[in-house]
Amino acid sequence: MTELKNLLEHRKRMKKKKPNFVRQEYKRRGKLSETWRRPRGVHSKLRLRRRGKPARVAVGYGTLRKVRNLTPEGLKKVIISNSSDLKNLKEDEISVISRTVGTKKKLEILKEAQKSNIKIHNFPKIKETIDKIENKIKQKKEAKKEKAKEKKGKKKEEKPKEEPKKEEKKADDQKSEKKEEVKDEPKTPEKASK
């Protein structure tokens, strides 16, 4: 255990010394981000490791194998996607809820962890997180009910289309009768020849 603590402290010291690896000429070109990309240019001074240029990524900067991917407490991270995965945890492991897990399942996992006194690395304050999620769900339900009420209110307000008044009906009927009369007229021989 003391060996692991010493290694973790050593890792912490080495991380402070580690340079910030940035992409070549990212400051000159606005469209380039800081994220490291290996220099490939034929005349690149960074590729040739010239003095005065920023540090390049190399194997020597890596952390020790024994403490790689461990938390600062020295626990191994285990990704969890449902509440049954919590039961398979060992003493030297800490759970991390997968980011693809939805809100309802996340709430279920957090409640299970709270019951069995298990720590979750990406949610250090379990109780507060549970309260936040429950409030969020309540607000969603209330908003949904309000929307449903508004829809019902709009449907009631919409009255069925009023039938046109009797006078308008009579005028429409007369127009249609005239059209029918025009169609029924026999064709005269003059019109038929044309």
C-alpha positions in Angstrom: 0.0 0.0 0.0 2.8 2.4 0.8 4.5 1.5 -2.5 1.3 2.5 -4.3 1.0 5.8 -2.4 4.6 6.6 -3.3 4.0 5.8 -7.0 0.8 8.0 -6.9 2.8 10.9 -5.4 5.6 10.4 -8.0 2.9 10.5 -10.8 1.6 13.8 -9.4 5.0 15.4 -9.4 5.7 14.2 -12.9 2.4 15.5 -14.2 3.4 19.0 -12.9 6.6 18.8 -15.0 4.9 17.5 -18.1 4.7 20.2 -20.8 1.5 21.2 -22.5 1.8 19.5 -26.0 0.4 21.9 -28.6 0.0 21.6 -32.4 2.7 23.2 -34.5 1.9 26.8 -35.6 -1.6 26.8 -34.0 -1.1 30.4 -32.9 -0.4 31.5 -36.5 -3.4 29.9 -38.0 -6.8 30.6 -36.4 -8.5 27.5 -37.8 -6.1 25.1 -36.1 -6.9 24.0 -32.5 -4.3 23.4 -29.8 -4.8 19.7 -29.8 -1.6 17.8 -30.6 -1.0 16.6 -34.1 2.3 15.0 -35.2 4.4 17.4 -37.4 4.8 15.8 -40.8 6.4 18.7 -42.8 9.6 18.0 -44.7 11.2 21.2 -43.4 9.5 21.2 -40.0 11.8 22.2 -37.2 9.5 20.7 -34.6 9.7 17.3 -36.4 13.5 17.6 -36.4 13.5 18.4 -32.7 15.4 21.6 -33.1 16.4 23.6 -30.0 14.0 26.3 -28.9 10.9 24.6 -30.3 8.1 23.1 -28.1 8.3 19.6 -26.8 7.1 16.6 -28.8 4.9 13.8 -27.5 7.2 10.9 -26.5 6.9 7.6 -24.6 9.0 8.9 -21.8 6.3 11.3 -20.7 3.9 8.5 -19.9 2.8 7.5 -16.4 4.0 4.3 -14.7 2.1 1.2 -15.6 1.3 0.3 -12.0 -0.6 3.6 -11.5 -1.8 4.3 -15.0 -5.6 5.0 -15.3 -6.0 5.0 -11.4 -7.8 7.7 -9.5 -5.8 9.9 -7.1 -6.9 7.6 -4.3 -5.4 4.6 -6.2 -8.7 3.0 -7.2 -9.4 1.4 -10.6 -12.3 2.9 -12.6 -15.1 0.5 -13.7 -17.7 1.7 -16.2 -21.2 0.9 -15.1 -24.3 0.9 -17.3 -27.0 -0.6 -14.9 -27.6 -1.2 -11.2 -26.7 -4.9 -11.4 -23.1 -3.9 -12.3 -22.7 -2.3 -8.9 -22.8 -5.7 -7.2 -19.7 -7.0 -9.1 -17.4 -4.2 -7.8 -14.3 -5.2 -5.8 -12.6 -3.3 -3.0 -9.9 -1.7 -5.1 -12.5 -0.5 -7.8 -14.6 2.6 -8.0 -17.7 2.9 -10.3 -18.1 5.4 -13.1 -21.6 5.8 -14.6 -21.4 5.5 -18.4 -22.2 8.7 -20.3 -24.6 6.9 -22.6 -26.9 6.0 -19.6 -30.2 7.9 -19.6 -31.7 10.0 -16.8 -34.1 7.3 -15.4 -31.5 4.6 -15.3 -28.9 7.0 -13.9 -31.3 7.8 -11.0 -31.9 4.1 -10.4 -28.1 3.5 -10.2 -27.5 6.4 -7.9 -30.3 5.2 -5.5 -28.8 1.7 -5.5 -25.3 3.1 -4.8 -26.7 5.2 -1.9 -28.3 2.2 -0.3 -25.2 0.0 -0.6 -22.8 2.9 0.3 -20.8 2.7 -2.9 -18.9 5.7 -4.2 -19.4 6.9 -7.8 -16.4 8.7 -9.3 -18.2 11.1 -11.7 -21.0 11.9 -9.1 -19.2 12.6 -5.8 -22.3 14.1 -4.1 -24.9 11.4 -4.7 -27.7 12.8 -2.6 -27.7 16.2 -4.2 -27.5 14.6 -7.7 -30.6 12.5 -6.9 -32.5 15.5 -5.7 -31.6 17.5 -8.9 -32.7 14.6 -11.2 -36.0 14.1 -9.4 -36.8 17.9 -9.6 -36.0 17.8 -13.3 -38.3 14.9 -13.9 -41.1 16.6 -11.9 -40.7 19.8 -13.9 -40.9 17.9 -17.1 -44.1 16.1 -16.0 -45.7 19.4 -15.0 -44.8 21.0 -18.3 -46.3 18.1 -20.2 -49.5 18.4 -18.3 -49.7 22.1 -19.0 -49.2 21.5 -22.7 -52.0 18.9 -22.7 -54.4 21.3 -20.9 -53.5 24.0 -23.5 -54.3 21.7 -26.4 -57.6 20.7 -24.9 -58.5 24.4 -24.3 -57.6 25.2 -27.9 -59.9 22.4 -29.2 -62.8 23.7 -27.2 -62.3 27.2 -28.4 -62.3 26.1 -32.0 -66.0 26.0 -33.0 -67.2 24.0 -35.9 -67.5 25.9 -39.1 -70.7 27.9 -39.3 -73.0 27.1 -42.2 -73.4 30.0 -44.6 -76.5 32.1 -44.1 -79.8 31.3 -45.9 -79.5 34.2 -48.3 -76.0 33.1 -49.4 -77.3 29.5 -49.8 -80.1 30.7 -52.0 -77.7 32.8 -54.2 -75.4 29.8 -54.6 -78.4 27.5 -55.5 -79.6 30.0 -58.1 -76.1 30.1 -59.7 -75.8 26.3 -59.9 -79.3 26.1 -61.4 -78.4 28.6 -64.2 -75.3 26.6 -65.0 -77.3 23.4 -65.3 -79.8 25.1 -67.6 -77.0 26.3 -69.9 -75.7 22.7 -70.1 -79.1 21.2 -70.9 -79.8 23.6 -73.8 -79.9 21.6 -77.1 -77.2 22.6 -79.6 -78.3 24.4 -82.7 -77.1 23.2 -86.0 -75.0 26.4 -86.5 -73.2 25.8 -83.2 -72.7 22.1 -84.0 -71.0 22.9 -87.3 -68.5 25.1 -85.6 
